[in-house]
């Protein structure tokens, strides 16, 4: 079975006060190279996301984008 390192995925989650969009793109590469674009308010989650992704992907050039859009009143919550 051939396993490609090239792919694209996108997921959108709508919460009462936020819309979260996550995109991941991967290209063929000999090494694991993750480029993460995450909103500054969630930057502390980057290491955790890197660990999760590196468990599933061994190699490739990966672009991860996380966009958070406020859609309503902001309340104090933990992501």
C-alpha positions in Angstrom: 0.0 0.0 0.0 1.3 3.5 -0.9 1.1 6.1 1.8 1.3 9.6 0.6 2.6 12.5 2.6 0.7 15.0 0.6 -2.7 16.0 1.9 -5.1 18.7 3.1 -7.7 18.9 5.9 -10.0 21.5 7.2 -12.4 21.6 10.1 -14.7 24.3 11.4 -16.2 24.3 14.9 -18.8 26.9 15.8 -19.3 27.6 19.5 -21.7 30.1 21.0 -19.1 32.9 21.0 -16.4 31.7 18.7 -15.8 30.1 15.3 -12.6 28.0 15.2 -11.1 26.9 11.9 -8.2 24.4 11.7 -6.4 23.7 8.5 -3.5 21.3 8.0 -1.5 20.8 4.8 1.3 18.4 4.2 3.8 18.0 1.4 6.4 15.3 0.7 9.7 15.8 2.5 12.4 13.7 4.1 12.2 15.3 7.5 9.4 16.3 9.8 9.0 20.1 9.5 5.9 21.7 11.2 5.1 25.3 10.6 2.3 26.4 13.0 0.3 29.6 12.6 -1.7 30.1 15.8 -3.4 33.2 17.2 -1.2 34.7 19.9 -3.8 34.2 22.6 -3.5 30.4 22.1 0.2 30.2 21.5 0.7 28.3 24.7 -1.1 25.3 23.1 1.5 25.0 20.3 3.7 22.5 22.0 0.7 20.3 22.8 -0.4 20.5 19.2 3.1 19.6 17.9 3.2 16.5 20.1 -0.2 15.3 18.9 0.7 15.8 15.2 4.1 14.2 15.5 2.5 11.1 16.9 0.6 10.6 13.7 3.0 12.0 11.1 6.5 10.9 10.9 7.8 13.0 8.1 6.8 15.7 5.6 6.5 19.5 5.5 3.3 20.3 7.5 1.5 23.7 7.7 -0.9 24.1 10.6 -3.2 27.1 10.8 -5.7 27.8 13.6 -8.0 30.7 13.2 -10.3 31.9 16.0 -13.0 34.4 15.2 -15.2 35.9 18.0 -18.8 35.8 16.9 -20.6 36.9 20.1 -20.0 38.2 23.6 -16.7 37.0 25.0 -16.9 35.2 28.3 -14.1 33.9 30.5 -13.4 30.4 29.4 -10.5 27.9 28.9 -9.8 26.3 25.5 
